[in-house]
């Protein structure tokens, strides 16, 4: 039975017991013909019932609120991670040209921002989620993904270097020599990117099992929360 339903049943049972107790007192005092259970006594017992009911309802709402926060924290954690991983995986040299060399820095900045978003989500996860598997696997996941990111960012530095070299060449090389030199630089750029994609695949293969392990742990925890 889900935890929330169990709490609700306990709450209802306690309230019922108090009401039965109240009814018993009324009956008892009436049968004995005693004028002990005054109106003030009954009001005090009724007030006690309402107080206990209010406290139990507050406790239930607090537990439900924390559970909802824990659930959302896990969703946010893995969503932020997925966004970061996707950006690294799809990182390319497109847009880094002699007319726009600053695009390389923009790509690096974007990856750093996504990493920062994930770090913030991870901090919240560590606060709300008590799960040894998830906690212990966070470190290896972050480390392997940072390696993956470093590889992508290095590619942008290398491509940026070629682009800046091309711009320098266009400013300082005689016009009749520019075509040949520019062709060489384009070839160099293609080789850098080709090597990057080949190495990226190997890096991703090392990262994938770690990411899948964490995903399974989170999925298992969320299902356990739903089942109480």
Rosetta blueprint (number, residue, H / E / L):
1 X L
2 X L
3 X H
4 X H
5 X H
6 X H
7 X H
8 X H
9 X H
10 X H
11 X H
12 X H
13 X H
14 X H
15 X H
16 X H
17 X H
18 X H
19 X H
20 X H
21 X H
22 X H
23 X H
24 X H
25 X H
26 X H
27 X H
28 X H
29 X H
30 X H
31 X H
32 X H
33 X L
34 X L
35 X L
36 X L
37 X L
38 X L
39 X H
40 X H
41 X H
42 X H
43 X H
44 X H
45 X H
46 X H
47 X H
48 X H
49 X H
50 X H
51 X H
52 X H
53 X H
54 X H
55 X H
56 X H
57 X H
58 X H
59 X H
60 X H
61 X H
62 X H
63 X H
64 X H
65 X H
66 X H
67 X H
68 X H
69 X H
70 X H
71 X H
72 X H
73 X H
74 X H
75 X H
76 X H
77 X H
78 X H
79 X H
80 X H
81 X H
82 X H
83 X H
84 X H
85 X H
86 X H
87 X H
88 X H
89 X H
90 X L
91 X L
92 X L
93 X L
94 X L
95 X L
96 X L
97 X E
98 X L
99 X L
100 X E
101 X L
102 X L
103 X H
104 X H
105 X H
106 X H
107 X H
108 X H
109 X H
110 X H
111 X H
112 X H
113 X H
114 X H
115 X H
116 X H
117 X H
118 X H
119 X H
120 X H
121 X H
122 X H
123 X H
124 X H
125 X H
126 X H
127 X H
128 X H
129 X L
130 X L
131 X L
132 X H
133 X H
134 X H
135 X H
136 X H
137 X H
138 X H
139 X H
140 X H
141 X H
142 X H
143 X H
144 X H
145 X H
146 X H
147 X H
148 X H
149 X H
150 X H
151 X H
152 X H
153 X H
154 X H
155 X H
156 X H
157 X H
158 X H
159 X H
160 X H
161 X H
162 X H
163 X H
164 X H
165 X H
166 X H
167 X H
168 X H
169 X H
170 X H
171 X H
172 X H
173 X L
174 X L
175 X H
176 X H
177 X H
178 X H
179 X H
180 X H
181 X H
182 X H
183 X H
184 X H
185 X H
186 X H
187 X H
188 X H
189 X H
190 X H
191 X H
192 X H
193 X H
194 X H
195 X H
196 X H
197 X H
198 X H
199 X H
200 X H
201 X H
202 X H
203 X H
204 X H
205 X H
206 X H
207 X H
208 X H
209 X H
210 X H
211 X H
212 X H
213 X H
214 X H
215 X H
216 X H
217 X H
218 X H
219 X H
220 X H
221 X H
222 X H
223 X H
224 X H
225 X H
226 X H
227 X H
228 X L
